[in-house]
Amino acid sequence: MIPTSLNCCATVWARSDHVASAAQGAELAWLVPYGLLILDVRLPEGIDAGYALGRRLREDGLTTPLLYLTARGTVED
């Protein structure tokens, strides 16, 4: 038997914050219990500053999942 209707509504809470630097991002990463951190690879501090921030957070013991984004268009970027 196939149900004719599904009652699958739920409340989903999400928080999104934007910071202007790796230092601000690192601070919030420890202060706010995020379920996921989305890091831009190119932060104002340098071309691969997002990767460096992720490495530093991991080395310091942060276990929040990390997702890296970039606007790079080619491997050479």
PyRosetta script that sets phi, psi and omega in degrees:
from pyrosetta import init, pose_from_sequence

init()
pose = pose_from_sequence("MIPTSLNCCATVWARSDHVASAAQGAELAWLVPYGLLILDVRLPEGIDAGYALGRRLREDGLTTPLLYLTARGTVED")
pose.set_psi(1, 134.6)
pose.set_omega(1, 179.8)
pose.set_phi(2, -103.3)
pose.set_psi(2, 127.8)
pose.set_omega(2, 179.5)
pose.set_phi(3, -67.0)
pose.set_psi(3, 143.7)
pose.set_omega(3, -179.5)
pose.set_phi(4, -86.4)
pose.set_psi(4, -18.8)
pose.set_omega(4, 176.3)
pose.set_phi(5, -147.9)
pose.set_psi(5, 149.4)
pose.set_omega(5, 178.8)
pose.set_phi(6, -119.5)
pose.set_psi(6, 131.1)
pose.set_omega(6, 176.0)
pose.set_phi(7, -99.0)
pose.set_psi(7, 90.1)
pose.set_omega(7, -174.1)
pose.set_phi(8, -126.8)
pose.set_psi(8, 34.1)
pose.set_omega(8, -179.7)
pose.set_phi(9, -83.8)
pose.set_psi(9, 139.6)
pose.set_omega(9, 178.8)
pose.set_phi(10, -148.0)
pose.set_psi(10, 155.2)
pose.set_omega(10, 175.6)
pose.set_phi(11, -90.9)
pose.set_psi(11, 127.1)
pose.set_omega(11, 178.8)
pose.set_phi(12, -116.3)
pose.set_psi(12, 126.4)
pose.set_omega(12, 178.7)
pose.set_phi(13, -105.4)
pose.set_psi(13, 132.1)
pose.set_omega(13, 178.8)
pose.set_phi(14, -134.5)
pose.set_psi(14, 147.7)
pose.set_omega(14, 177.1)
pose.set_phi(15, -128.4)
pose.set_psi(15, 135.7)
pose.set_omega(15, 178.7)
pose.set_phi(16, -130.4)
pose.set_psi(16, 128.7)
pose.set_omega(16, 177.7)
pose.set_phi(17, -126.8)
pose.set_psi(17, 148.9)
pose.set_omega(17, 177.6)
pose.set_phi(18, -121.9)
pose.set_psi(18, 134.4)
pose.set_omega(18, 176.3)
pose.set_phi(19, -125.9)
pose.set_psi(19, 160.4)
pose.set_omega(19, -175.6)
pose.set_phi(20, -100.0)
pose.set_psi(20, -3.6)
pose.set_omega(20, -178.1)
pose.set_phi(21, -152.4)
pose.set_psi(21, 162.8)
pose.set_omega(21, 177.3)
pose.set_phi(22, -63.3)
pose.set_psi(22, -37.1)
pose.set_omega(22, -179.8)
pose.set_phi(23, -62.6)
pose.set_psi(23, -43.0)
pose.set_omega(23, 177.7)
pose.set_phi(24, -65.6)
pose.set_psi(24, -39.6)
pose.set_omega(24, 178.6)
pose.set_phi(25, -63.1)
pose.set_psi(25, -42.9)
pose.set_omega(25, 178.9)
pose.set_phi(26, -62.8)
pose.set_psi(26, -41.6)
pose.set_omega(26, 179.6)
pose.set_phi(27, -61.9)
pose.set_psi(27, -48.6)
pose.set_omega(27, -180.0)
pose.set_phi(28, -66.3)
pose.set_psi(28, -34.4)
pose.set_omega(28, -180.0)
pose.set_phi(29, -57.2)
pose.set_psi(29, -33.1)
pose.set_omega(29, 179.6)
pose.set_phi(30, -88.8)
pose.set_psi(30, -26.4)
pose.set_omega(30, -176.2)
pose.set_phi(31, -85.9)
pose.set_psi(31, -30.4)
pose.set_omega(31, -174.6)
pose.set_phi(32, -113.0)
pose.set_psi(32, 130.6)
pose.set_omega(32, -179.2)
pose.set_phi(33, -79.9)
pose.set_psi(33, 72.5)
pose.set_omega(33, -180.0)
pose.set_phi(34, -69.6)
pose.set_psi(34, 151.4)
pose.set_omega(34, 173.3)
pose.set_phi(35, -87.3)
pose.set_psi(35, -18.0)
pose.set_omega(35, -178.1)
pose.set_phi(36, -160.1)
pose.set_psi(36, 140.0)
pose.set_omega(36, 172.8)
pose.set_phi(37, -110.8)
pose.set_psi(37, 127.6)
pose.set_omega(37, 175.8)
pose.set_phi(38, -105.4)
pose.set_psi(38, 116.8)
pose.set_omega(38, -176.5)
pose.set_phi(39, -112.4)
pose.set_psi(39, 131.1)
pose.set_omega(39, 171.8)
pose.set_phi(40, -76.5)
pose.set_psi(40, 132.3)
pose.set_omega(40, 179.8)
pose.set_phi(41, -62.4)
pose.set_psi(41, -41.3)
pose.set_omega(41, -178.1)
pose.set_phi(42, -98.0)
pose.set_psi(42, 96.6)
pose.set_omega(42, 173.9)
pose.set_phi(43, -96.2)
pose.set_psi(43, 166.2)
pose.set_omega(43, -178.4)
pose.set_phi(44, -56.6)
pose.set_psi(44, -23.9)
pose.set_omega(44, -178.1)
pose.set_phi(45, -74.1)
pose.set_psi(45, -15.2)
pose.set_omega(45, 179.0)
pose.set_phi(46, 161.8)
pose.set_psi(46, 170.9)
pose.set_omega(46, -174.8)
pose.set_phi(47, -58.1)
pose.set_psi(47, -43.3)
pose.set_omega(47, -178.6)
pose.set_phi(48, -113.3)
pose.set_psi(48, 28.9)
pose.set_omega(48, -176.6)
pose.set_phi(49, -63.6)
pose.set_psi(49, -30.1)
pose.set_omega(49, 177.6)
pose.set_phi(50, -64.4)
pose.set_psi(50, -41.6)
pose.set_omega(50, 175.9)
pose.set_phi(51, -63.4)
pose.set_psi(51, -42.3)
pose.set_omega(51, 179.8)
pose.set_phi(52, -62.8)
pose.set_psi(52, -40.3)
pose.set_omega(52, 177.6)
pose.set_phi(53, -62.5)
pose.set_psi(53, -45.5)
pose.set_omega(53, 178.6)
pose.set_phi(54, -60.5)
pose.set_psi(54, -43.1)
pose.set_omega(54, 177.7)
pose.set_phi(55, -60.9)
pose.set_psi(55, -44.3)
pose.set_omega(55, -179.4)
pose.set_phi(56, -64.0)
pose.set_psi(56, -41.7)
pose.set_omega(56, 178.3)
pose.set_phi(57, -62.1)
pose.set_psi(57, -41.8)
pose.set_omega(57, 178.5)
pose.set_phi(58, -65.2)
pose.set_psi(58, -45.3)
pose.set_omega(58, 179.7)
pose.set_phi(59, -60.4)
pose.set_psi(59, -32.0)
pose.set_omega(59, -180.0)
pose.set_phi(60, -84.0)
pose.set_psi(60, -4.1)
pose.set_omega(60, 174.0)
pose.set_phi(61, 103.7)
pose.set_psi(61, 5.1)
pose.set_omega(61, 178.7)
pose.set_phi(62, -71.5)
pose.set_psi(62, 130.8)
pose.set_omega(62, -177.4)
pose.set_phi(63, -109.9)
pose.set_psi(63, 3.5)
pose.set_omega(63, 178.0)
pose.set_phi(64, -59.2)
pose.set_psi(64, 135.5)
pose.set_omega(64, 177.2)
pose.set_phi(65, -59.0)
pose.set_psi(65, 143.1)
pose.set_omega(65, -179.9)
pose.set_phi(66, -116.1)
pose.set_psi(66, 136.8)
pose.set_omega(66, 174.4)
pose.set_phi(67, -125.3)
pose.set_psi(67, 122.4)
pose.set_omega(67, -179.0)
pose.set_phi(68, -98.0)
pose.set_psi(68, 134.1)
pose.set_omega(68, 175.2)
pose.set_phi(69, -120.5)
pose.set_psi(69, 153.7)
pose.set_omega(69, 177.3)
pose.set_phi(70, -151.9)
pose.set_psi(70, 153.5)
pose.set_omega(70, 174.9)
pose.set_phi(71, -100.0)
pose.set_psi(71, 8.0)
pose.set_omega(71, 179.4)
pose.set_phi(72, -61.6)
pose.set_psi(72, 139.1)
pose.set_omega(72, -176.4)
pose.set_phi(73, -102.3)
pose.set_psi(73, -18.2)
pose.set_omega(73, -178.3)
pose.set_phi(74, -140.3)
pose.set_psi(74, 167.8)
pose.set_omega(74, 178.0)
pose.set_phi(75, -62.7)
pose.set_psi(75, -34.4)
pose.set_omega(75, -178.4)
pose.set_phi(76, -68.3)
pose.set_psi(76, -21.8)
pose.set_omega(76, 178.6)
pose.set_phi(77, -63.3)
pose.dump_pdb("model.pdb")
